[in-house]
């Protein structure tokens, strides 16, 4: 085991990559390949129930990724996200990522978040475990979404809760939407229908 750790450490250093040890309780399920992510479909994350989800399952699907929070002025967008999923779920999959990065507006545990979403909005689209979407402990998925050297063009990270990233059927990031753009915005609907 020590030999394996030594080999991995040397390999990461040789590649110019280092892994930060998170100071919060979020779990990071990183593989060697994920530390040098280049494809959206290489990610694996746990959903809100603790089940690992392989993003390769999303090949051929349009996706809307949203950093969500339960105690935000934008929290009502959960209802619009659910409506979008209910009416266009055959064309788009919505992925929700609870995060507590903005104003401490997602303080709950995964279980509390799930219970809130079920009770208040009847959420049926996939929710993932709580992560960080900004800062030194930003989850690798959000590093990919907000780093042009990884996603091809975008450097914009979430500025608040309910920012949206649209990924096409090929796993390419095609659009970033700030919180103020609602899930039922005409531009999002046009991307779904395109």
Phi and psi restraints in degrees (value plus and minus 20) as a CYANA .aco file:
   2 UNK   PHI     -82.4   -42.4
   2 UNK   PSI     -57.8   -17.8
   3 UNK   PHI     -83.7   -43.7
   3 UNK   PSI     -64.2   -24.2
   4 UNK   PHI     -81.3   -41.3
   4 UNK   PSI     -64.1   -24.1
   5 UNK   PHI     -83.4   -43.4
   5 UNK   PSI     -59.5   -19.5
   6 UNK   PHI     -83.2   -43.2
   6 UNK   PSI     -64.3   -24.3
   7 UNK   PHI     -82.9   -42.9
   7 UNK   PSI     -65.2   -25.2
   8 UNK   PHI     -83.7   -43.7
   8 UNK   PSI     -61.8   -21.8
   9 UNK   PHI     -80.9   -40.9
   9 UNK   PSI     -65.1   -25.1
  10 UNK   PHI     -84.0   -44.0
  10 UNK   PSI     -62.1   -22.1
  11 UNK   PHI     -82.8   -42.8
  11 UNK   PSI     -65.3   -25.3
  12 UNK   PHI     -81.8   -41.8
  12 UNK   PSI     -63.4   -23.4
  13 UNK   PHI     -84.6   -44.6
  13 UNK   PSI     -60.8   -20.8
  14 UNK   PHI     -83.6   -43.6
  14 UNK   PSI     -52.4   -12.4
  15 UNK   PHI    -105.4   -65.4
  15 UNK   PSI     -22.0    18.0
  16 UNK   PHI      56.3    96.3
  16 UNK   PSI      -1.5    38.5
  17 UNK   PHI    -133.0   -93.0
  17 UNK   PSI     120.7   160.7
  18 UNK   PHI    -150.1  -110.1
  18 UNK   PSI     128.6   168.6
  19 UNK   PHI    -118.3   -78.3
  19 UNK   PSI     107.8   147.8
  20 UNK   PHI    -103.7   -63.7
  20 UNK   PSI     120.6   160.6
  21 UNK   PHI    -106.8   -66.8
  21 UNK   PSI      95.5   135.5
  22 UNK   PHI     -84.8   -44.8
  22 UNK   PSI     126.8   166.8
  23 UNK   PHI    -118.7   -78.7
  23 UNK   PSI     -25.2    14.8
  24 UNK   PHI    -120.7   -80.7
  24 UNK   PSI    -194.7  -154.7
  25 UNK   PHI    -111.7   -71.7
  25 UNK   PSI     -18.8    21.2
  26 UNK   PHI     -84.8   -44.8
  26 UNK   PSI     117.7   157.7
  27 UNK   PHI    -111.2   -71.2
  27 UNK   PSI     116.6   156.6
  28 UNK   PHI    -134.7   -94.7
  28 UNK   PSI      96.9   136.9
  29 UNK   PHI    -118.4   -78.4
  29 UNK   PSI      57.5    97.5
  30 UNK   PHI    -116.6   -76.6
  30 UNK   PSI     119.1   159.1
  31 UNK   PHI    -129.2   -89.2
  31 UNK   PSI     150.4   190.4
  32 UNK   PHI     -78.2   -38.2
  32 UNK   PSI     -61.3   -21.3
  33 UNK   PHI     -83.8   -43.8
  33 UNK   PSI     -56.8   -16.8
  34 UNK   PHI     -89.0   -49.0
  34 UNK   PSI     -47.3    -7.3
  35 UNK   PHI     -86.8   -46.8
  35 UNK   PSI     -39.4     0.6
  36 UNK   PHI    -144.3  -104.3
  36 UNK   PSI      32.1    72.1
  37 UNK   PHI     -81.0   -41.0
  37 UNK   PSI     115.8   155.8
  38 UNK   PHI    -152.3  -112.3
  38 UNK   PSI     -36.2     3.8
  39 UNK   PHI    -143.3  -103.3
  39 UNK   PSI     113.4   153.4
  40 UNK   PHI     -75.4   -35.4
  40 UNK   PSI     -55.1   -15.1
  41 UNK   PHI     -96.6   -56.6
  41 UNK   PSI     -22.7    17.3
  42 UNK   PHI    -106.2   -66.2
  42 UNK   PSI     -30.3     9.7
  43 UNK   PHI     -93.3   -53.3
  43 UNK   PSI     128.2   168.2
  44 UNK   PHI    -155.9  -115.9
  44 UNK   PSI     111.0   151.0
  45 UNK   PHI    -162.0  -122.0
  45 UNK   PSI     138.7   178.7
  46 UNK   PHI    -107.8   -67.8
  46 UNK   PSI     117.6   157.6
  47 UNK   PHI     -97.9   -57.9
  47 UNK   PSI    -199.2  -159.2
  48 UNK   PHI     -85.6   -45.6
  48 UNK   PSI     -38.0     2.0
  49 UNK   PHI    -113.5   -73.5
  49 UNK   PSI     -20.6    19.4
  50 UNK   PHI      71.8   111.8
  50 UNK   PSI     -14.0    26.0
  51 UNK   PHI    -108.9   -68.9
  51 UNK   PSI     112.2   152.2
  52 UNK   PHI     -92.2   -52.2
  52 UNK   PSI     114.7   154.7
  53 UNK   PHI    -136.9   -96.9
  53 UNK   PSI     105.3   145.3
  54 UNK   PHI    -111.5   -71.5
  54 UNK   PSI      99.1   139.1
  55 UNK   PHI     -85.9   -45.9
  55 UNK   PSI     -32.7     7.3
  56 UNK   PHI     -83.6   -43.6
  56 UNK   PSI     -39.2     0.8
  57 UNK   PHI     -84.6   -44.6
  57 UNK   PSI     -37.5     2.5
  58 UNK   PHI    -112.7   -72.7
  58 UNK   PSI     -18.0    22.0
  59 UNK   PHI     -76.9   -36.9
  59 UNK   PSI     116.3   156.3
  60 UNK   PHI      63.0   103.0
  60 UNK   PSI     -13.8    26.2
  61 UNK   PHI    -139.2   -99.2
  61 UNK   PSI     123.2   163.2
  62 UNK   PHI     -99.6   -59.6
  62 UNK   PSI     123.6   163.6
  63 UNK   PHI    -154.3  -114.3
  63 UNK   PSI     123.3   163.3
  64 UNK   PHI    -141.1  -101.1
  64 UNK   PSI      92.7   132.7
  65 UNK   PHI    -118.3   -78.3
  65 UNK   PSI     109.2   149.2
  66 UNK   PHI    -153.9  -113.9
  66 UNK   PSI     109.4   149.4
  67 UNK   PHI    -105.2   -65.2
  67 UNK   PSI      98.7   138.7
  68 UNK   PHI    -132.4   -92.4
  68 UNK   PSI     140.3   180.3
  69 UNK   PHI    -173.0  -133.0
  69 UNK   PSI     128.9   168.9
  70 UNK   PHI    -108.6   -68.6
  70 UNK   PSI     -37.3     2.7
  71 UNK   PHI    -145.9  -105.9
  71 UNK   PSI      25.8    65.8
  72 UNK   PHI    -139.2   -99.2
  72 UNK   PSI     136.0   176.0
  73 UNK   PHI     -80.8   -40.8
  73 UNK   PSI     -44.2    -4.2
  74 UNK   PHI    -112.0   -72.0
  74 UNK   PSI     -18.6    21.4
  75 UNK   PHI     -76.7   -36.7
  75 UNK   PSI     -48.6    -8.6
  76 UNK   PHI     -81.0   -41.0
  76 UNK   PSI     -36.7     3.3
  77 UNK   PHI     -85.5   -45.5
  77 UNK   PSI     -37.1     2.9
  78 UNK   PHI     -74.5   -34.5
  78 UNK   PSI     -61.7   -21.7
  79 UNK   PHI     -83.1   -43.1
  79 UNK   PSI     -60.9   -20.9
  80 UNK   PHI     -91.4   -51.4
  80 UNK   PSI     -57.0   -17.0
  81 UNK   PHI     -82.2   -42.2
  81 UNK   PSI     -63.5   -23.5
  82 UNK   PHI     -84.7   -44.7
  82 UNK   PSI     -60.2   -20.2
  83 UNK   PHI     -83.1   -43.1
  83 UNK   PSI     -63.4   -23.4
  84 UNK   PHI     -80.1   -40.1
  84 UNK   PSI     -63.9   -23.9
  85 UNK   PHI     -86.3   -46.3
  85 UNK   PSI     -59.4   -19.4
  86 UNK   PHI     -88.1   -48.1
  86 UNK   PSI     -56.1   -16.1
  87 UNK   PHI    -113.1   -73.1
  87 UNK   PSI     -43.5    -3.5
  88 UNK   PHI    -147.4  -107.4
  88 UNK   PSI      -3.1    36.9
  89 UNK   PHI     -80.1   -40.1
  89 UNK   PSI     -37.7     2.3
  90 UNK   PHI     -97.8   -57.8
  90 UNK   PSI     -33.8     6.2
  91 UNK   PHI    -136.2   -96.2
  91 UNK   PSI     -40.1    -0.1
  92 UNK   PHI    -166.3  -126.3
  92 UNK   PSI     125.5   165.5
  93 UNK   PHI    -133.4   -93.4
  93 UNK   PSI     110.1   150.1
  94 UNK   PHI    -118.7   -78.7
  94 UNK   PSI     113.1   153.1
  95 UNK   PHI    -140.1  -100.1
  95 UNK   PSI      99.3   139.3
  96 UNK   PHI    -121.5   -81.5
  96 UNK   PSI     114.2   154.2
  97 UNK   PHI    -144.3  -104.3
  97 UNK   PSI      74.1   114.1
  98 UNK   PHI     -78.4   -38.4
  98 UNK   PSI     116.4   156.4
  99 UNK   PHI    -168.0  -128.0
  99 UNK   PSI     127.0   167.0
 100 UNK   PHI    -131.6   -91.6
 100 UNK   PSI      10.1    50.1
 101 UNK   PHI     -99.9   -59.9
 101 UNK   PSI     -38.2     1.8
 102 UNK   PHI    -141.5  -101.5
 102 UNK   PSI      86.8   126.8
 103 UNK   PHI      46.7    86.7
 103 UNK   PSI      -1.1    38.9
 104 UNK   PHI      38.2    78.2
 104 UNK   PSI      15.5    55.5
 105 UNK   PHI    -110.0   -70.0
 105 UNK   PSI     -14.4    25.6
 106 UNK   PHI    -156.1  -116.1
 106 UNK   PSI      50.2    90.2
 107 UNK   PHI    -101.1   -61.1
 107 UNK   PSI     -34.7     5.3
 108 UNK   PHI     -93.5   -53.5
 108 UNK   PSI     146.5   186.5
 109 UNK   PHI     -98.6   -58.6
 109 UNK   PSI     150.4   190.4
 110 UNK   PHI     -76.1   -36.1
 110 UNK   PSI     -61.4   -21.4
 111 UNK   PHI     -84.8   -44.8
 111 UNK   PSI     -61.8   -21.8
 112 UNK   PHI     -87.4   -47.4
 112 UNK   PSI     -60.0   -20.0
 113 UNK   PHI     -82.7   -42.7
 113 UNK   PSI     -66.6   -26.6
 114 UNK   PHI     -80.8   -40.8
 114 UNK   PSI     -65.6   -25.6
 115 UNK   PHI     -81.2   -41.2
 115 UNK   PSI     -62.2   -22.2
 116 UNK   PHI     -82.2   -42.2
 116 UNK   PSI     -68.0   -28.0
 117 UNK   PHI     -83.8   -43.8
 117 UNK   PSI     -59.3   -19.3
 118 UNK   PHI     -84.9   -44.9
 118 UNK   PSI     -69.6   -29.6
 119 UNK   PHI     -91.7   -51.7
 119 UNK   PSI     -62.4   -22.4
 120 UNK   PHI    -107.0   -67.0
 120 UNK   PSI     -52.3   -12.3
 121 UNK   PHI    -150.8  -110.8
 121 UNK   PSI     -24.1    15.9
 122 UNK   PHI      38.8    78.8
 122 UNK   PSI      19.5    59.5
 123 UNK   PHI     -83.0   -43.0
 123 UNK   PSI     107.3   147.3
 124 UNK   PHI    -138.1   -98.1
 124 UNK   PSI     -29.0    11.0
 125 UNK   PHI     -97.7   -57.7
 125 UNK   PSI     138.2   178.2
 126 UNK   PHI     -83.6   -43.6
 126 UNK   PSI     111.2   151.2
 127 UNK   PHI    -133.8   -93.8
 127 UNK   PSI     125.7   165.7
 128 UNK   PHI    -131.7   -91.7
 128 UNK   PSI     149.2   189.2
 129 UNK   PHI     -81.4   -41.4
 129 UNK   PSI     135.0   175.0
 130 UNK   PHI     -84.3   -44.3
 130 UNK   PSI     113.0   153.0
 131 UNK   PHI    -154.7  -114.7
 131 UNK   PSI     158.0   198.0
 132 UNK   PHI    -122.5   -82.5
 132 UNK   PSI     113.6   153.6
 133 UNK   PHI    -130.3   -90.3
 133 UNK   PSI     -16.3    23.7
 134 UNK   PHI    -175.7  -135.7
 134 UNK   PSI     131.5   171.5
 135 UNK   PHI      76.2   116.2
 135 UNK   PSI    -191.0  -151.0
 136 UNK   PHI     -84.4   -44.4
 136 UNK   PSI     -47.4    -7.4
 137 UNK   PHI    -123.6   -83.6
 137 UNK   PSI       3.3    43.3
 138 UNK   PHI     -75.8   -35.8
 138 UNK   PSI     113.0   153.0
 139 UNK   PHI     -82.0   -42.0
 139 UNK   PSI     125.0   165.0
 140 UNK   PHI     -74.8   -34.8
 140 UNK   PSI     -52.5   -12.5
 141 UNK   PHI     -81.1   -41.1
 141 UNK   PSI     -64.4   -24.4
 142 UNK   PHI     -95.9   -55.9
 142 UNK   PSI     -42.2    -2.2
 143 UNK   PHI     -85.3   -45.3
 143 UNK   PSI     -64.0   -24.0
 144 UNK   PHI     -82.5   -42.5
 144 UNK   PSI     -65.4   -25.4
 145 UNK   PHI     -84.4   -44.4
 145 UNK   PSI     -47.9    -7.9
 146 UNK   PHI    -136.9   -96.9
 146 UNK   PSI       1.7    41.7
 147 UNK   PHI    -151.6  -111.6
 147 UNK   PSI      89.6   129.6
 148 UNK   PHI     -78.7   -38.7
 148 UNK   PSI     -48.7    -8.7
 149 UNK   PHI     -88.9   -48.9
 149 UNK   PSI     -37.5     2.5
 150 UNK   PHI    -123.4   -83.4
 150 UNK   PSI     -61.1   -21.1
 151 UNK   PHI    -118.7   -78.7
 151 UNK   PSI     -27.6    12.4
 152 UNK   PHI      82.9   122.9
 152 UNK   PSI     -41.9    -1.9
 153 UNK   PHI    -179.2  -139.2
 153 UNK   PSI     -47.1    -7.1
 154 UNK   PHI    -121.2   -81.2
 154 UNK   PSI     110.4   150.4
 155 UNK   PHI    -132.5   -92.5
 155 UNK   PSI     -13.9    26.1
 156 UNK   PHI    -105.0   -65.0
 156 UNK   PSI     101.4   141.4
 157 UNK   PHI    -118.8   -78.8
 157 UNK   PSI     145.4   185.4
 158 UNK   PHI     -75.6   -35.6
 158 UNK   PSI     115.3   155.3
 159 UNK   PHI    -118.9   -78.9
 159 UNK   PSI     -34.4     5.6
 160 UNK   PHI    -186.4  -146.4
 160 UNK   PSI    -196.9  -156.9
 161 UNK   PHI     -87.0   -47.0
 161 UNK   PSI     131.9   171.9
 162 UNK   PHI      49.2    89.2
 162 UNK   PSI      11.8    51.8
 163 UNK   PHI     -96.6   -56.6
 163 UNK   PSI     133.7   173.7
 164 UNK   PHI    -150.5  -110.5
 164 UNK   PSI     118.1   158.1
 165 UNK   PHI    -141.0  -101.0
 165 UNK   PSI     107.6   147.6
 166 UNK   PHI    -121.9   -81.9
 166 UNK   PSI     103.7   143.7
 167 UNK   PHI    -135.6   -95.6
 167 UNK   PSI     112.0   152.0
 168 UNK   PHI    -103.5   -63.5
 168 UNK   PSI    -196.2  -156.2
 169 UNK   PHI     -85.6   -45.6
 169 UNK   PSI     -36.0     4.0
 170 UNK   PHI    -116.3   -76.3
 170 UNK   PSI     -16.3    23.7
 171 UNK   PHI      60.5   100.5
 171 UNK   PSI       0.5    40.5
 172 UNK   PHI    -118.9   -78.9
 172 UNK   PSI     113.1   153.1
 173 UNK   PHI     -92.5   -52.5
 173 UNK   PSI     103.4   143.4
 174 UNK   PHI    -135.7   -95.7
 174 UNK   PSI     -39.7     0.3
 175 UNK   PHI    -179.3  -139.3
 175 UNK   PSI     124.0   164.0
 176 UNK   PHI    -134.4   -94.4
 176 UNK   PSI     116.0   156.0
 177 UNK   PHI    -144.4  -104.4
 177 UNK   PSI     111.4   151.4
 178 UNK   PHI     -92.5   -52.5
 178 UNK   PSI     151.7   191.7
 179 UNK   PHI     -74.5   -34.5
 179 UNK   PSI     -55.9   -15.9
 180 UNK   PHI     -87.9   -47.9
 180 UNK   PSI     -39.2     0.8
 181 UNK   PHI    -102.0   -62.0
 181 UNK   PSI     100.3   140.3
 182 UNK   PHI     -97.4   -57.4
 182 UNK   PSI     136.5   176.5
 183 UNK   PHI     -79.9   -39.9
 183 UNK   PSI     -42.8    -2.8
 184 UNK   PHI    -119.0   -79.0
 184 UNK   PSI      -4.4    35.6
 185 UNK   PHI     -80.3   -40.3
 185 UNK   PSI     125.1   165.1
 186 UNK   PHI     -76.4   -36.4
 186 UNK   PSI     -58.4   -18.4
 187 UNK   PHI     -85.8   -45.8
 187 UNK   PSI     -57.4   -17.4
 188 UNK   PHI     -87.8   -47.8
 188 UNK   PSI     -62.9   -22.9
 189 UNK   PHI     -82.8   -42.8
 189 UNK   PSI     -57.5   -17.5
 190 UNK   PHI     -86.1   -46.1
 190 UNK   PSI     -59.3   -19.3
 191 UNK   PHI     -85.1   -45.1
 191 UNK   PSI     -56.3   -16.3
 192 UNK   PHI     -84.7   -44.7
 192 UNK   PSI     -61.5   -21.5
 193 UNK   PHI    -101.8   -61.8
 193 UNK   PSI     -37.3     2.7
